[in-house]
Amino acid sequence: MKLLPVTLVLLLAACAGAPVLQRPTPLGVAPAWHVPEGFKLAQPGTARLPPDWWRAYGDALLDELEQAVAPANQTLAQADAQYRQALAAVGTARASLYPGATLNAGAARSQQPILTNGGGLAASQPASNLYTLTGQVSWEPDLWGAIHANVSSAEASAEASLDARDAMLLSLQAQLAVDYFQLRTSDASIQLLDATAASYRRSLDITRVRQQGGVATRADVTQADTQLQGVLAQLADARITRATLEHAIAILLGRSPSEFSIAALAWQAPAWPALPIALPSTLLERRPDIANAERQVDAAAAKLVTTRAAFFPVLNLNASTGFESRSLANWLSLPKSFWSIGPQLTQYLFDAGAHVDAENQAVAVVDQATANYREVVLESFQAVEDNLATLQWLDEEQQRQQAAAASAGITLDIVTRQYQAGTVDYLNVITAEAALLSSQSAVIALEGRRAAAHVQLIKALGGGWQLAEKP
């Protein structure tokens, strides 16, 4: 029992040396972290994504589709499973803080021969039984904080996994909104091309009548037919685009494309929410991809602590007890018991630099995670600026294009009357009709680009520009 005082001292030393479990400071390496000019230490958002951000568009069908993404999307289901794996890894890491116990029970029957000096068989002992019951307890006190650091790393990785899941959800929701608005603009394109094709058919019929009356030429008829066929080809391509978008939405909702459809509707531009005059940069702190990158740094920094702790001795406290008997009747009697208890200290002496290399590797991992964090932050600012600039210039471009479409309509009206009066040939009419169709198609395309930029801006801001209300 002389080992008992030593064991108690070691236990107290382990309790005193174990660090208090706290979340690492931002970036995990604050003491050595120099904040570059223009940067601030961010606090990753702990709140989940803003709910129902898409309701700002006032589209009931879009609301219904968006609500179906989270429970049905298979990519998100994979992210959910990865998060559950990360949570289980936290439990595994925490289990190392506590003692481990094993229990072994066995029964064996054996017989050993008695050999002569020459190797021959002298006699055989009678067969005997051996019954054993052994219990073992072992524990590694966290003298240098390695186990706690490993727990912190696992917790940071789990938080990062949840952030990655949220980033995936936001990306899927944004992609659904973009696809939905693109599908609606495809409906508008199809509607425009349908109306244009009907107009061109009438023009072709009129031109044929005029040819029969000797007013138009054969070339006028073939030009009108060529123009009609071209529009019909564009119409087929627009239907392909719409079908592809519909299928993409089906996959986002975890549905089979053959069993999913969205009825065509005439395009009506949503009431785009007005952009604020200024956007606080703190909005980016709630972006889940930024929080993910920061917590990856936390996890790497905690792993570095674990790696450095490997330079110090490892203490294991072991205890075992049990029973051993050749008779089952008195197997568990006290005289047949045995026990042992004692510490074991292990310190490496030579490893050809393996520990140093492991530390250098861990430092490099922290540097890599830190650089990735910086890049994610910079790219988030870029995404916001890109979409703000896009929306600003799209407004002007759309105004110009709408004016161009109005002028193209007036030109077609003038040229049509001139053709009917015989002052210009049919080629002028075809040119004016093509210009009008091109201008009208451009207006619709700009609406689609504006929708995509608006949604991408909301995504870049982590779900909109509304700050969370303070409790």
Secondary structure, DSSP 4 states (H G I P E B T S, - for coil): -THHHHHHHHHHHHHHHSPP--PPPTTS-GGG----TT--------S-PPTTGGGGG--HHHHHHHHTHHHH-HHHHHHHHHHHHHHHHHHHHHHTTS-EEEEEEEEEEE--EEE-TTS-EEEEPPPEEEEEEEEEEEE---SSSHHHHHHHHHHHHHHHHHHHHHHHHHHHHHHHHHHHHHHHHHHHHHHHHHHHHHHHHHHHHHHHHHHHTTSS-HHHHHHHHHHHHHHHHHHHHHHHHHHHHHHHHHHHTT--GGG------------PPPPPS---GGGGGG-HHHHHHHHHHHHHHHHHHHHHHTTS-EEEEEEEEEEEES-STTTT-GGGEEEEEEEEEE-----TTHHHHHHHHHHHHHHHHHHHHHHHHHHHHHHHHHHHHHHHHHHHHHHHHHHHHHHHHHHHHHHHHHHHHTSS-HHHHHHHHHHHHHHHHHHHHHHHHHHHHHHHHHHHTTS-SPPPPP-
